[in-house]
Amino acid sequence: MTFPPLREELRGIAPYGAPQLEVPVQLNVNENPYPPSPAVVADIATAVAHASSSLNRYPDREFSDLRSALADYLGHGVRPEQVWAANGSNEVMLQLLQAFGGPGRRALSFAPTYSMYPEYARDTVTDWVLGHRETDFSLDLEAARRTVVEVAPSVVLLPSPNNPTGTALPPEAVSMLCEAAGDGIVVVDEAYGEFRRSGTPSALELLPSHRNLVVTRTMSKAFALAGARLGYLAAAPQICDAIRVVRLPYHLSAVTQAVALAALRHAPELLGRVDDLRAERDETVRWLREVGLSVADSDANFVLFGTFADRHSTWQALLDRGVLIRETGPEGWLRVSIGTATEMAAFKEALTEAMEESR
């Protein structure tokens, strides 16, 4: 046996992660570019100080206050017992696969899709099955329904808005796939849900109609709290209870709970820049199309654009000019997170120069 005795399917695999580089303009991991205000920071600091006075004790493992606050924030009649939270939506997803995946079970998504999904499946020894989206990154609903029926997955993973394309799913797609999945769990990943365009509904509206529907969210994006690591879901209470079986003891620290509760008290302010980012996104889409590029319609805080014969050289050309974006998605495409107006101006200038250089 080779040391260390790593599982064979993990040998030679590089850890997941986007490049972390110190450059003037960082537009590669879909962060909110606007930090919390001094007033929010002060309230968080006070909340953390209060929590710190009892750090000798374990935190509330059911995080009851936080579940109530998250339910109030979500609305749509969501009750605290329908809410679950963990350290980022990544841990929420992993817990879902731990509870409902496993050996002999299948997880399904439709490519292009979030690159961490197959890793959750791998880590939980769940078979990974990949369907496909149309050329415009939408779903052929009937083809998707047939795939779900044929594969019979225990978990279906549907990012909406989709990462890396930004494409949102219509409600009829969610309902159709929930019905096709039978007793399988259908997870609609709304990590970027707050950025969706006007008139694009949330899958939260469908929770009362489908007992197997799970809607996940995060505070990393719209709430500008990527450093806090707090993700959550809304689902039937039975699903939340099942996750409690696989969660690690006291998995949410008292500090994390305090930070999240303080942030929720300031939700209107923290979300106040969402409209600005939506407008900047739509302007970026318009500009990219104006210069002759293909652009996926986006309901997120990022834009997928292309296509490039050598996308890596374009990515590198932008990096050489101090602008870091993401080399991800289908071959030939690149993704840019939406930053401040100044950052997006730098991106446009760098991309213009890179495209002229490649001609």
LINBELNOR-V727333 format. One record per residue. N is the residue number from 0. RES is the residue in one letter. SS is DSSP state (A for helix, B for strand, O for the rest). NEAR is the number of other ideal C-beta (glycine too) atoms within 12 Angstrom. Layout:
N_RES_SS_NEAR + N_RES_SS_NEAR
//
This chain:
0_M_O_8 + 1_T_O_10 + 2_F_O_6 + 3_P_O_8 + 4_P_O_9 + 5_L_O_12 + 6_R_O_14 + 7_E_A_11 + 8_E_A_15 + 9_L_A_16 + 10_R_O_13 + 11_G_O_10 + 12_I_O_14 + 13_A_O_8 + 14_P_O_11 + 15_Y_O_18 + 16_G_O_15 + 17_A_O_25 + 18_P_O_19 + 19_Q_O_12 + 20_L_O_22 + 21_E_O_10 + 22_V_O_21 + 23_P_O_20 + 24_V_B_31 + 25_Q_B_29 + 26_L_O_44 + 27_N_O_32 + 28_V_O_31 + 29_N_O_39 + 30_E_O_33 + 31_N_O_38 + 32_P_O_31 + 33_Y_O_30 + 34_P_O_19 + 35_P_O_30 + 36_S_O_18 + 37_P_A_12 + 38_A_A_16 + 39_V_A_29 + 40_V_A_23 + 41_A_A_16 + 42_D_A_24 + 43_I_A_35 + 44_A_A_19 + 45_T_A_19 + 46_A_A_29 + 47_V_A_26 + 48_A_A_18 + 49_H_A_19 + 50_A_A_28 + 51_S_A_18 + 52_S_O_14 + 53_S_O_17 + 54_L_O_17 + 55_N_O_9 + 56_R_O_13 + 57_Y_O_16 + 58_P_O_27 + 59_D_O_23 + 60_R_O_20 + 61_E_O_25 + 62_F_O_34 + 63_S_A_19 + 64_D_A_26 + 65_L_A_39 + 66_R_A_34 + 67_S_A_24 + 68_A_A_28 + 69_L_A_42 + 70_A_A_32 + 71_D_A_21 + 72_Y_A_34 + 73_L_A_33 + 74_G_O_17 + 75_H_O_25 + 76_G_O_16 + 77_V_O_33 + 78_R_O_21 + 79_P_A_25 + 80_E_A_21 + 81_Q_A_33 + 82_V_B_43 + 83_W_B_44 + 84_A_B_50 + 85_A_B_41 + 86_N_O_31 + 87_G_A_31 + 88_S_A_40 + 89_N_A_29 + 90_E_A_32 + 91_V_A_45 + 92_M_A_45 + 93_L_A_35 + 94_Q_A_40 + 95_L_A_46 + 96_L_A_42 + 97_Q_A_30 + 98_A_A_33 + 99_F_A_36 + 100_G_O_37 + 101_G_O_21 + 102_P_O_12 + 103_G_O_12 + 104_R_O_28 + 105_R_B_33 + 106_A_B_44 + 107_L_B_41 + 108_S_B_43 + 109_F_B_37 + 110_A_B_29 + 111_P_O_34 + 112_T_O_39 + 113_Y_O_37 + 114_S_O_29 + 115_M_O_32 + 116_Y_A_41 + 117_P_A_28 + 118_E_A_27 + 119_Y_A_36 + 120_A_A_37 + 121_R_A_23 + 122_D_A_27 + 123_T_O_29 + 124_V_O_20 + 125_T_O_33 + 126_D_B_24 + 127_W_B_31 + 128_V_B_29 + 129_L_B_24 + 130_G_B_32 + 131_H_B_20 + 132_R_O_31 + 133_E_O_20 + 134_T_O_16 + 135_D_O_18 + 136_F_O_35 + 137_S_O_24 + 138_L_O_37 + 139_D_O_19 + 140_L_A_26 + 141_E_A_16 + 142_A_A_21 + 143_A_A_36 + 144_R_A_28 + 145_R_A_18 + 146_T_A_29 + 147_V_A_38 + 148_V_A_21 + 149_E_A_16 + 150_V_A_28 + 151_A_O_22 + 152_P_O_40 + 153_S_O_35 + 154_V_B_44 + 155_V_B_52 + 156_L_B_50 + 157_L_B_49 + 158_P_B_43 + 159_S_O_47 + 160_P_O_41 + 161_N_O_44 + 162_N_O_45 + 163_P_O_41 + 164_T_O_40 + 165_G_O_45 + 166_T_O_37 + 167_A_O_36 + 168_L_O_42 + 169_P_O_26 + 170_P_A_26 + 171_E_A_19 + 172_A_A_33 + 173_V_A_40 + 174_S_A_27 + 175_M_A_30 + 176_L_A_44 + 177_C_A_36 + 178_E_A_25 + 179_A_A_31 + 180_A_O_37 + 181_G_O_20 + 182_D_O_21 + 183_G_O_34 + 184_I_B_43 + 185_V_B_46 + 186_V_B_50 + 187_V_B_48 + 188_D_B_43 + 189_E_O_44 + 190_A_O_45 + 191_Y_O_45 + 192_G_A_43 + 193_E_A_34 + 194_F_A_41 + 195_R_O_34 + 196_R_O_26 + 197_S_O_13 + 198_G_O_10 + 199_T_O_26 + 200_P_O_25 + 201_S_O_33 + 202_A_A_42 + 203_L_A_36 + 204_E_A_25 + 205_L_A_34 + 206_L_A_35 + 207_P_A_20 + 208_S_A_21 + 209_H_O_33 + 210_R_O_22 + 211_N_O_34 + 212_L_B_40 + 213_V_B_46 + 214_V_B_47 + 215_T_B_50 + 216_R_B_46 + 217_T_B_42 + 218_M_O_45 + 219_S_O_33 + 220_K_O_40 + 221_A_O_39 + 222_F_O_45 + 223_A_O_34 + 224_L_O_35 + 225_A_O_29 + 226_G_O_22 + 227_A_O_37 + 228_R_O_27 + 229_L_O_45 + 230_G_B_39 + 231_Y_B_50 + 232_L_B_45 + 233_A_B_43 + 234_A_O_42 + 235_A_O_29 + 236_P_A_22 + 237_Q_A_20 + 238_I_A_36 + 239_C_A_35 + 240_D_A_17 + 241_A_A_25 + 242_I_A_36 + 243_R_A_24 + 244_V_A_16 + 245_V_A_25 + 246_R_O_26 + 247_L_O_17 + 248_P_O_12 + 249_Y_O_20 + 250_H_O_31 + 251_L_O_39 + 252_S_O_30 + 253_A_A_29 + 254_V_A_28 + 255_T_A_34 + 256_Q_A_42 + 257_A_A_34 + 258_V_A_38 + 259_A_A_45 + 260_L_A_38 + 261_A_A_36 + 262_A_A_40 + 263_L_A_37 + 264_R_A_26 + 265_H_O_29 + 266_A_A_27 + 267_P_A_17 + 268_E_A_24 + 269_L_A_34 + 270_L_A_28 + 271_G_A_20 + 272_R_A_30 + 273_V_A_32 + 274_D_A_19 + 275_D_A_23 + 276_L_A_40 + 277_R_A_30 + 278_A_A_21 + 279_E_A_35 + 280_R_A_39 + 281_D_A_27 + 282_E_A_23 + 283_T_A_39 + 284_V_A_30 + 285_R_A_20 + 286_W_A_24 + 287_L_A_34 + 288_R_A_19 + 289_E_A_14 + 290_V_O_20 + 291_G_O_16 + 292_L_O_29 + 293_S_B_24 + 294_V_B_32 + 295_A_O_39 + 296_D_O_27 + 297_S_O_40 + 298_D_O_40 + 299_A_O_45 + 300_N_O_46 + 301_F_B_47 + 302_V_B_49 + 303_L_B_41 + 304_F_B_43 + 305_G_B_34 + 306_T_O_21 + 307_F_O_28 + 308_A_O_14 + 309_D_O_18 + 310_R_A_28 + 311_H_A_21 + 312_S_A_19 + 313_T_A_34 + 314_W_A_35 + 315_Q_A_23 + 316_A_A_28 + 317_L_A_40 + 318_L_A_29 + 319_D_A_18 + 320_R_O_24 + 321_G_O_21 + 322_V_B_36 + 323_L_B_34 + 324_I_O_50 + 325_R_B_34 + 326_E_O_30 + 327_T_O_34 + 328_G_O_35 + 329_P_O_28 + 330_E_O_16 + 331_G_O_23 + 332_W_B_34 + 333_L_B_44 + 334_R_B_42 + 335_V_B_48 + 336_S_B_41 + 337_I_O_43 + 338_G_O_35 + 339_T_O_24 + 340_A_A_21 + 341_T_A_17 + 342_E_A_30 + 343_M_A_35 + 344_A_A_20 + 345_A_A_27 + 346_F_A_42 + 347_K_A_33 + 348_E_A_22 + 349_A_A_32 + 350_L_A_36 + 351_T_A_25 + 352_E_A_21 + 353_A_A_30 + 354_M_A_24 + 355_E_A_13 + 356_E_A_17 + 357_S_A_19 + 358_R_O_9
//
